[in-house]
């Protein structure tokens, strides 16, 4: 039930040792890591795409590594030039390593892997709003002849974006072929959050205690995290009728994250409630109307407790209904 506008979540992350520094590491990735390229909100872009084809950047993070139909292929360049694949995670993660599937796949026979490449992370934005790309230490590969290549990032890098930067291809090949890119971050326990006593200025937040946790940190939108000793916290000082992103991180004695939870909470509007709410049903829809609330910029319509739509006026037609079924509606001014 979120109506947030342009607010990106920020994951609370502290320094964490990922693995041994170097291109190779035994048993990589560890079982407690996950491939965050497969998270639903993640997107990919590329420096170029082979003309008149569907070999787009998204194909390099779709979970398929053994099909030529599912890969990113760059444009043909002569002379050969650098090409790159950028993955945007939308949130900051502790990036611990990557697995690259490159080359051409033909009936289990592989050819043309990426030969020279390195990994970079976004260290933030410059004054023009562009990413500041920075090489990840010890994450460069030269003379590669392998079609699946692991690179471990050592102490880990915290960023919301990573870039695979390829400068060398196989022989006289003039294109980069990436079948799949996997980027790994530590798994964290998910902490279910309970919200209660929501008012115009705040709410109560609670969660189950996390084993081995020495404390917790609570953050609301972009505000600095607040250290909390127990597994409950009262958020205050908010504005009415606004949806906030709330995050909780459980930390051990060394400051490492044991678990994370997040939710959104909409505070009670401090505007007068819309009056004279009426509903007119038909076979395929329900038409709602109400009286305006002074100072309201828009109205949120809820069906059975879930947000159904937002309108600027004082009427709304809900066409996502089933005949002969009973619904409960609520309208909130904002």
PLY file of the C-alpha trace (Angstrom):
ply
format ascii 1.0
element vertex 334
property float x
property float y
property float z
element edge 333
property int vertex1
property int vertex2
end_header
0.00 0.00 0.00
2.77 2.36 -0.97
2.38 5.79 -2.52
5.97 6.92 -2.16
7.20 9.35 -4.79
10.78 9.04 -5.93
12.18 7.67 -2.67
14.71 4.83 -3.08
15.32 2.51 -0.16
18.68 2.47 1.49
19.91 -0.75 3.00
21.86 -0.39 6.23
25.19 -2.08 5.64
28.38 -2.13 7.68
31.79 -3.42 6.60
31.87 -7.19 6.38
34.68 -9.48 5.32
33.43 -11.41 2.31
36.16 -13.88 1.49
39.81 -14.12 0.57
41.03 -11.41 -1.77
41.72 -12.57 -5.30
40.30 -13.77 -8.56
39.69 -17.31 -7.34
38.41 -18.66 -4.03
37.52 -22.17 -2.99
33.83 -22.92 -2.51
32.70 -19.65 -4.07
30.01 -18.54 -3.69
29.41 -19.65 -0.08
25.97 -21.00 0.73
25.15 -17.90 2.76
25.49 -15.71 -0.34
22.80 -15.00 -2.94
22.85 -13.80 -6.54
21.28 -10.35 -6.23
21.06 -9.89 -10.02
17.93 -12.05 -9.86
16.04 -9.76 -7.49
12.90 -8.48 -9.23
13.73 -4.79 -9.02
17.20 -5.12 -10.58
17.80 -3.75 -14.09
20.67 -3.90 -16.59
21.96 -1.62 -19.32
24.87 -1.81 -21.75
27.23 0.35 -23.76
25.79 -1.07 -26.99
23.68 -3.91 -28.39
24.21 -5.91 -31.57
22.15 -4.27 -34.32
18.73 -5.69 -35.17
18.81 -8.32 -32.43
17.18 -9.03 -29.08
20.51 -9.66 -27.35
19.90 -6.92 -24.80
21.55 -6.26 -21.45
18.61 -7.75 -19.53
19.37 -11.14 -21.09
22.62 -11.20 -19.11
20.81 -11.27 -15.75
17.77 -13.44 -16.55
19.09 -16.58 -14.85
19.86 -18.49 -18.07
23.53 -19.25 -18.77
23.32 -22.12 -21.28
21.41 -20.62 -24.19
22.53 -18.42 -27.06
19.05 -16.92 -27.12
19.64 -15.50 -23.66
22.73 -13.33 -23.65
23.99 -9.81 -24.16
25.98 -9.18 -27.32
27.58 -5.82 -27.93
27.68 -4.00 -31.23
30.40 -4.85 -33.74
33.32 -2.43 -33.36
36.35 -1.95 -35.55
38.83 -1.43 -34.14
37.81 -3.27 -30.99
36.71 -0.86 -28.25
35.76 -1.18 -24.58
32.20 -2.37 -23.85
30.40 -2.53 -20.56
27.41 -4.04 -18.82
25.88 -2.11 -15.90
23.63 -3.68 -13.26
21.52 -1.39 -11.09
20.40 -3.05 -7.84
18.24 -0.04 -6.77
19.56 -0.46 -3.22
23.05 -0.62 -1.75
24.43 -4.09 -1.05
27.69 -5.51 0.20
29.10 -6.85 -3.09
31.38 -9.81 -2.39
32.09 -11.32 -5.78
30.86 -12.19 -9.26
30.56 -15.14 -11.61
30.78 -14.42 -15.33
29.48 -16.73 -18.05
30.90 -15.45 -21.33
31.31 -16.68 -24.88
29.29 -18.47 -27.51
27.31 -21.59 -26.52
26.79 -24.20 -29.26
25.54 -27.64 -28.25
27.63 -27.55 -25.08
30.68 -26.38 -27.06
31.91 -22.97 -25.99
34.00 -20.36 -27.76
34.94 -16.67 -27.63
35.07 -15.87 -23.91
35.80 -12.37 -22.63
39.60 -12.13 -22.37
40.32 -8.92 -20.48
37.82 -7.38 -18.10
37.42 -5.77 -14.71
34.65 -4.93 -12.28
33.79 -1.41 -11.18
31.34 -0.02 -8.66
29.51 3.28 -8.44
31.05 5.38 -5.67
28.20 7.89 -5.93
27.17 10.60 -8.36
29.18 13.56 -9.58
27.88 17.10 -9.86
26.22 16.24 -13.16
24.35 13.27 -11.73
26.58 10.68 -13.41
27.99 7.61 -11.67
31.57 7.82 -10.40
32.89 4.46 -11.60
35.74 3.09 -9.49
37.73 -0.09 -10.07
37.16 -2.80 -7.47
40.57 -3.79 -6.04
41.89 -7.17 -7.17
38.93 -7.63 -9.52
40.69 -7.44 -12.88
41.20 -10.43 -15.19
43.62 -10.70 -18.12
44.31 -13.52 -20.57
41.11 -15.28 -19.59
40.36 -18.51 -21.43
37.56 -19.75 -19.20
33.88 -19.57 -20.00
32.83 -19.42 -16.35
35.06 -17.17 -14.28
34.72 -16.32 -10.58
36.11 -13.14 -9.09
36.05 -12.49 -5.33
35.99 -8.89 -4.13
37.83 -9.50 -0.87
36.64 -7.15 1.85
33.57 -6.29 -0.15
32.25 -3.16 -1.76
29.06 -1.35 -0.73
27.23 0.07 -3.75
23.93 0.08 -5.59
25.52 -0.52 -9.01
28.23 -2.66 -10.56
29.79 -2.50 -14.02
31.53 -5.23 -15.99
34.08 -3.40 -18.16
35.45 -5.51 -21.03
38.47 -4.36 -23.01
39.68 -7.58 -24.63
37.83 -10.17 -26.70
38.91 -13.51 -28.19
41.25 -13.36 -31.19
39.81 -11.23 -33.96
36.32 -11.26 -32.45
34.80 -7.77 -32.46
31.92 -8.33 -30.03
31.42 -9.08 -26.35
29.19 -12.05 -25.60
27.94 -12.35 -22.02
25.61 -15.27 -21.32
25.06 -14.44 -17.65
26.44 -12.28 -14.88
25.88 -13.22 -11.24
26.80 -10.86 -8.41
26.80 -12.15 -4.85
25.93 -10.53 -1.54
25.50 -12.06 1.93
22.12 -13.42 2.83
20.51 -11.69 5.78
17.65 -13.03 7.83
14.36 -11.37 7.00
12.79 -9.70 10.03
8.97 -9.35 9.89
7.98 -5.92 11.20
4.72 -5.19 13.07
3.22 -1.70 12.97
0.63 -0.43 15.43
-0.83 2.76 16.91
-0.44 4.78 13.70
-1.19 8.48 14.24
-0.69 11.68 12.27
2.86 12.02 13.59
4.17 8.50 14.12
3.64 4.84 14.96
4.91 1.96 17.07
7.25 -0.58 15.49
8.10 -4.02 16.88
9.70 -7.28 15.75
10.81 -10.61 17.16
14.21 -10.68 18.81
16.98 -11.92 16.52
19.28 -14.56 17.95
22.81 -13.29 18.72
21.80 -9.68 18.04
23.57 -7.13 20.25
21.31 -4.31 19.08
19.25 -2.92 16.23
19.18 0.10 13.95
15.96 1.73 12.72
15.82 4.13 9.78
12.91 6.05 8.28
13.33 7.21 4.67
16.63 9.08 4.33
17.01 9.96 8.02
20.06 8.71 9.92
19.64 5.31 11.55
18.76 5.23 15.25
20.40 2.66 17.54
17.88 0.60 19.51
18.70 -1.85 22.29
15.39 -3.74 22.32
13.15 -5.12 19.57
10.64 -2.27 19.65
10.72 1.41 18.78
8.32 4.36 18.61
8.72 6.56 15.54
7.64 10.17 15.99
7.94 13.61 14.41
6.39 12.62 11.07
3.88 14.38 8.84
0.28 13.29 8.46
-0.94 11.45 5.38
2.57 10.54 4.16
3.92 7.08 3.35
7.31 6.34 4.88
9.84 3.59 4.18
10.95 1.92 7.40
13.92 -0.41 7.82
15.34 -2.37 10.73
18.76 -4.04 10.85
19.84 -6.50 13.55
23.55 -6.22 14.38
25.89 -8.53 16.23
28.53 -7.33 18.72
30.96 -6.64 15.89
28.50 -4.51 13.93
27.79 -7.08 11.23
24.23 -7.43 9.96
22.39 -10.54 11.12
19.01 -9.70 9.64
16.99 -6.99 7.97
13.35 -6.02 7.70
11.52 -3.28 5.86
7.99 -2.06 5.37
6.04 1.07 4.48
3.73 2.97 6.80
1.23 5.67 5.90
0.54 8.05 8.76
-3.01 9.18 9.48
-3.95 12.24 7.46
-4.35 15.43 9.44
-6.92 16.63 6.91
-10.61 16.30 7.54
-12.01 12.98 6.35
-13.99 13.14 3.09
-17.73 13.17 3.80
-20.84 11.73 2.20
-19.15 8.70 0.69
-21.58 6.90 -1.60
-21.19 3.79 -3.74
-23.20 2.89 -6.83
-22.62 -0.68 -8.02
-23.21 -2.13 -11.47
-22.53 -5.55 -12.96
-18.92 -4.68 -13.78
-17.89 -1.77 -11.54
-18.52 0.32 -8.45
-18.74 4.12 -8.75
-17.73 6.10 -5.67
-18.22 9.77 -4.86
-17.61 11.92 -1.80
-17.42 15.50 -0.56
-14.15 17.38 -0.84
-11.84 17.87 2.15
-10.42 21.37 2.54
-6.72 21.47 1.64
-6.63 18.00 0.07
-4.45 17.60 -3.02
-5.65 14.08 -3.79
-7.59 11.14 -2.39
-6.55 7.55 -1.79
-9.23 4.94 -2.38
-9.01 1.63 -0.50
-10.89 -1.56 -1.30
-11.01 -4.12 1.53
-8.08 -2.38 3.19
-5.82 -2.37 0.12
-5.11 0.70 -1.99
-7.16 0.62 -5.19
-6.28 3.99 -6.69
-5.47 7.67 -6.27
-7.46 10.55 -7.78
-7.39 14.33 -7.62
-11.16 14.71 -7.84
-14.04 13.51 -5.69
-15.09 10.42 -7.63
-13.61 7.07 -8.56
-14.78 4.07 -10.55
-13.50 0.68 -9.49
-13.67 -1.70 -12.46
-11.61 -4.48 -10.82
-14.58 -6.11 -9.09
-16.37 -9.44 -9.26
-20.18 -9.57 -9.61
-22.15 -10.63 -6.53
-19.20 -10.02 -4.21
-19.29 -7.60 -1.26
-16.56 -4.95 -0.92
-15.70 -2.40 1.74
-14.40 1.00 0.61
-12.55 3.80 2.35
-11.39 7.18 1.04
-8.53 9.10 2.64
-7.65 12.74 1.95
-4.04 13.74 1.45
0 1
1 2
2 3
3 4
4 5
5 6
6 7
7 8
8 9
9 10
10 11
11 12
12 13
13 14
14 15
15 16
16 17
17 18
18 19
19 20
20 21
21 22
22 23
23 24
24 25
25 26
26 27
27 28
28 29
29 30
30 31
31 32
32 33
33 34
34 35
35 36
36 37
37 38
38 39
39 40
40 41
41 42
42 43
43 44
44 45
45 46
46 47
47 48
48 49
49 50
50 51
51 52
52 53
53 54
54 55
55 56
56 57
57 58
58 59
59 60
60 61
61 62
62 63
63 64
64 65
65 66
66 67
67 68
68 69
69 70
70 71
71 72
72 73
73 74
74 75
75 76
76 77
77 78
78 79
79 80
80 81
81 82
82 83
83 84
84 85
85 86
86 87
87 88
88 89
89 90
90 91
91 92
92 93
93 94
94 95
95 96
96 97
97 98
98 99
99 100
100 101
101 102
102 103
103 104
104 105
105 106
106 107
107 108
108 109
109 110
110 111
111 112
112 113
113 114
114 115
115 116
116 117
117 118
118 119
119 120
120 121
121 122
122 123
123 124
124 125
125 126
126 127
127 128
128 129
129 130
130 131
131 132
132 133
133 134
134 135
135 136
136 137
137 138
138 139
139 140
140 141
141 142
142 143
143 144
144 145
145 146
146 147
147 148
148 149
149 150
150 151
151 152
152 153
153 154
154 155
155 156
156 157
157 158
158 159
159 160
160 161
161 162
162 163
163 164
164 165
165 166
166 167
167 168
168 169
169 170
170 171
171 172
172 173
173 174
174 175
175 176
176 177
177 178
178 179
179 180
180 181
181 182
182 183
183 184
184 185
185 186
186 187
187 188
188 189
189 190
190 191
191 192
192 193
193 194
194 195
195 196
196 197
197 198
198 199
199 200
200 201
201 202
202 203
203 204
204 205
205 206
206 207
207 208
208 209
209 210
210 211
211 212
212 213
213 214
214 215
215 216
216 217
217 218
218 219
219 220
220 221
221 222
222 223
223 224
224 225
225 226
226 227
227 228
228 229
229 230
230 231
231 232
232 233
233 234
234 235
235 236
236 237
237 238
238 239
239 240
240 241
241 242
242 243
243 244
244 245
245 246
246 247
247 248
248 249
249 250
250 251
251 252
252 253
253 254
254 255
255 256
256 257
257 258
258 259
259 260
260 261
261 262
262 263
263 264
264 265
265 266
266 267
267 268
268 269
269 270
270 271
271 272
272 273
273 274
274 275
275 276
276 277
277 278
278 279
279 280
280 281
281 282
282 283
283 284
284 285
285 286
286 287
287 288
288 289
289 290
290 291
291 292
292 293
293 294
294 295
295 296
296 297
297 298
298 299
299 300
300 301
301 302
302 303
303 304
304 305
305 306
306 307
307 308
308 309
309 310
310 311
311 312
312 313
313 314
314 315
315 316
316 317
317 318
318 319
319 320
320 321
321 322
322 323
323 324
324 325
325 326
326 327
327 328
328 329
329 330
330 331
331 332
332 333
